Amino acid sequence: MAQLPGWMPILLDRIQWGCSTSPWFVNLADESKIHDTGRSICLDLWPFIRDLPTNIAFVRDAVPEHMTAAKNLLGQLSDDERHYQRLFVQQCNFAGVTDEELGRVQPTVDSAELCDTMRRMCRESTYRDGVYAIVAAEFSATLYSRAALPGYEKYFERSGAKTKEQMDEGLEWLRLHAKTHTRHAIWMKRMLGDIEDSCGDEIPYAAEMLLNDLLKLWKCPTEDQKSPATSLS
């Protein structure tokens, strides 16, 4: 079994730092702000979520046939049936965002930068860059969900504004991403092991670029100066 690359704990630590410093998560702990914050998060994330299946499908189709773990994982994440995407739309509706509002969303500057980076890494660069960008996005979704979910659950349980069935439907995207998916973890480990030079301690260029854009979208404070990432393309 391949080992996880040495840069992975560094990536996870920086995402956790983002969750701990982002105003998004501070506001989710404030009952007077949680509703408006939830709406804003949905609207800010939607352009990225809307494009994600197509971006992942490009990488899935580009990886070599012998990388079966990558084919399996990316085949699941490419969400051809748009199951994950529908769950996110349910979450938006739960937060009071209508389908019509989603259809009219114009990305903010930070959201547009994130979408552009993901599109370039997945559609215009090497499959390796696409893989690294997807890995950064998936771990960010997991840690974001784990940080945000408890606040939503406590708020709606206390307020009594929603039924249990409405809560279960509205929070399903967060709950799904907050879970540990053992099969996905095994496939990801093997996928990264199949990529040459993926076991160094420096976060790959594509993952670094995507993470930087995510932290900007999350409105995190500026990080301390770090050594520049090196592209593994």
C-alpha positions, 0 to 999 in steps of 0.5 A, spaced: 500 500 500 502 506 498 504 511 503 501 518 503 505 524 501 509 528 506 506 534 504 499 532 505 499 533 513 501 540 511 495 541 506 491 539 512 494 543 517 493 549 512 486 548 511 484 547 518 487 553 519 483 556 514 477 553 518 479 556 524 480 563 522 475 564 517 469 569 518 464 564 515 465 559 521 465 565 526 459 567 524 456 560 523 457 560 531 453 566 532 445 565 531 444 572 529 448 571 523 447 564 521 442 565 516 445 570 512 452 567 513 449 560 510 445 564 504 452 567 502 456 561 503 451 557 498 451 563 493 459 564 493 460 556 493 455 555 487 459 557 481 465 552 483 460 547 485 456 548 478 463 547 474 466 541 479 463 535 475 465 537 468 472 539 471 473 532 474 471 529 468 476 532 464 481 529 469 478 522 469 478 522 462 486 524 462 489 519 467 492 513 464 488 507 463 493 503 468 491 508 474 485 504 476 484 507 483 484 514 480 479 512 474 475 509 480 475 515 485 475 520 479 469 516 476 465 517 483 467 524 484 465 526 477 458 525 479 455 524 472 448 523 475 449 530 479 447 527 485 452 531 489 450 537 486 443 536 487 444 535 494 448 542 494 442 545 491 437 542 497 442 545 502 441 552 498 434 551 498 434 549 505 438 556 507 433 560 503 436 560 496 431 559 491 433 555 484 432 562 480 437 566 485 442 560 483 441 561 476 442 568 476 448 568 480 454 572 478 461 570 481 464 574 486 472 576 484 474 571 489 469 566 487 471 567 479 478 566 481 477 560 484 473 557 478 478 559 473 484 556 477 480 549 478 478 550 470 485 551 468 488 545 472 483 540 470 482 542 463 488 546 460 494 543 464 497 536 466 492 530 469 497 531 475 495 538 476 488 536 475 489 530 480 492 535 485 487 540 485 481 535 486 485 533 492 485 540 495 478 541 493 476 534 496 479 535 503 477 542 503 470 540 502 471 535 508 474 539 513 469 545 511 463 540 512 466 538 519 467 545 521 460 548 519 455 542 520 455 542 528 453 550 528 447 548 523 445 542 527 445 546 533 441 552 531 436 548 527 435 543 533 434 549 538 430 554 533 425 548 531 424 552 525 425 546 521 422 539 521 427 533 522 425 531 515 427 538 512 434 538 516 436 531 514 434 533 507 437 540 507 444 538 511 445 532 507 451 535 503 454 537 509 453 530 512 456 526 506 462 530 506 463 530 513 464 523 513 470 518 512 469 514 506 474 509 507 474 506 499 475 513 497 481 514 502 484 508 499 483 510 492 486 516 493 492 513 497 493 509 491 492 514 486 497 519 489 502 513 490 501 512 482 504 519 481 511 520 480 514 525 485 508 525 489 511 524 496 515 530 497 514 535 503 512 541 498 505 542 497 504 541 489 503 547 485 496 546 483 494 544 490 497 550 493 494 555 487 487 552 489 488 552 496 490 559 496 484 561 492 479 557 497 482 561 503 481 568 499 474 566 498 473 564 505 476 571 507 481 568 511 487 573 514 493 573 510 498 567 511 505 568 514 510 568 508 511 561 505 516 558 501 513 558 493 510 552 491 514 548 485 510 545 479 510 538 478 507 538 471 
